Amino acid sequence: MFPGMPNPEKNRKPIVTPFTQLIGCRYPIIAGPMFLVSDEKLVAAVSNAGGVGGAPSLNWRSTSEFRDALRKIKAMTDKPYAVNLIVNKANTRQFADLDVCVEEKVPLVITSLGNPKQTIERMHPVGGKVFCDVTTLEYALKVQDLGADGVIAVSAGAGGHAGPTSPLVLIPFLERNLRIPIVAAGGIATGDQMAATLMIGASAVQIGTRFIASAEGKVDQKYKDAILKSGPDDIVLTKKISGTPAAVINTPYVAKMGLELNPIEAFLHRSPKTKKYMKMLRAYLGARVLEKAASMPTWKEVWSAGQGVGLIDEILPAGDIVERIVEEYYAAWEKNRPEAPLSFRPRPKPAIRRDEKSAP
């Protein structure tokens, strides 16, 4: 038995959705890949508990260390896991890290912030699935046409680079217009919320902030304590980390730093001649601040988190978090069931895709 495996006496029957059938996991739960938080232990613990543990490739300082980490994960679990790849030009490691994902046959790759075409083309021949972060239908349709296996619907309330749209709107809106599975992301921390998102069109959830407050979460204790003490009103969006709005806890340092770019920074981020280099510089400086705040006591407290902080009140082992979410999911169904169907029931799709409709 691998570390983090659930107690067989507590183990509920699988939750069957298009996502679990595609990926081969027991429960439709992804532990969101989190910069500086997710490591081999957290990934393996979630996967062993029936979910899908995820981590960004950039959590390791080199492509070689990333390859070693994947091999450690595979030694710790025989279940599906996920890797997040940043696929824009600012990530100078994207192609080397993709090579490793292909070589190690990563079961699920989640792409962010760029064009996933090459990732899709290279992962499919080795059996890997590719899901893409999306915040709009327009981009979701593009990645679907490129051959993506699914999308992560990043909604308002998410940690990091959150989307602008409520999940209560974005998920059913995407579900009406896509043929591929949708994973709900944004402010989700409980099984009740998972039940709600599956009801409105998602086939899985991606949960990040809840797993920061896990025994395996690789961050300083002050960061975990801040998660437990914060509420939704404590989450603000700042452009100071990466140049685009990112959700963080409103610490005194964040308040002092401000949330907007100064006029010169904003101009350089917009200029075609400088925006690429400004993104790279801002990403580097932001990562340094986040790394220091996450790993050691510092007055520069910049802690990424989503609005789900208000639903988190204790630190638990990652496997126990998965079990609790599943128990809450079933309890929600049993409390509100019309006749308690516990597996996914697909709804008919519209005959005409939104981008194919003629203008009125």
C-alpha positions, 0 to 999 in steps of 0.5 A: 500500500502506498502512502496516503492510501484511504482507509478501505473501511471509509472508502466510498464507491467511485464517483463516475464522470466523463473526467474520471472515465477519461483519466482513470481516477476514482474521484473527480478531484484535481489538487491544483498545481500550485507554485511553490506548494505542490511537491512529490509528497502532496501529488502522490498523497492526493493520487493515492487517495483517489484524486489527481495530484498536480504540480507545476514543472517550474516548482523544480529549479531545473528540467533535470530536477523536474525529471527526478521529481516525476520519477519519485512520484511514480515510485510513490503512486501507481495512480494518475497525476498531473503536471502544469506547463506554462506554454508562453514565451516567458517560460524558457523551459517549456519545451525542455519540460515538455520533452520530459513529460513525453519521456515519462508519459505524464498521464495529465498535462494542464497548460496555462497562459499560451498556445497548447498546440505542441503540447497536445500534439506531443502528449497524445501519441504517448497516451497523455491527456491535455486539459487547458486553463480557460476563462472564456468560451472563445479560448475554450473553443480554440483549444477544443479545435486544437484537440484538447481533451478538456478544459479547466474553467478558471472562474472568479474566486480562484487563487493565482490568476483568477478568471472574471466570471462566476462559476455559476455562469461560466460552467453551464455556459461552457457546457452548452457549447463544448464537446469536451469535459469541463473541470470547475476551478475557483473558490472550491474547498468542500464536497458540497461545492463539488456536488453543486458544480457537477450539477451545473455541468462540470465533470470534475473540480480543481481545488488548490487553496484547500491543499495549501492547508495540508500536512504535505503542503510545502510552505511555511507554517505562517502561510498555512495559518494565514489560510485558516484565519482569512475570509473571502474579503481578505483576498485581493487582486494585485498586478504587482506579482506578474503584471496581470491580476493575481489573487493573494491574501491582503497582508500589510505588505501587499497593502503597502505595495499596492495592487496596480502597476505604476504608470511607467510599468503599465506603459512598458507592459503594453508596448509591443517592443517591451511587453515580452521582457517586462513580463519575464522581469515581472514574473522573475521578481514576483516569483522571488517574492512568492518563494521567500514568503512561502518558504520562510518567515519574512515581512514581505508576506505575499501569499497566493490564495483563493476565496475558498479560504473562508471554508478552511478551518484546519490543517489535515493530511492531503488524503484525509482532505480528499476523503472529507470532500467525498464524504461531503459530496455524498452527504450533499446528495443524500440531503438534497436528492430527488432520487439520489442518482450519484453518477454523472448524467449527461445533458443533450448538447445544442445543435448549433455551436455558439461560434457557428451561429449567424449574427442577428 
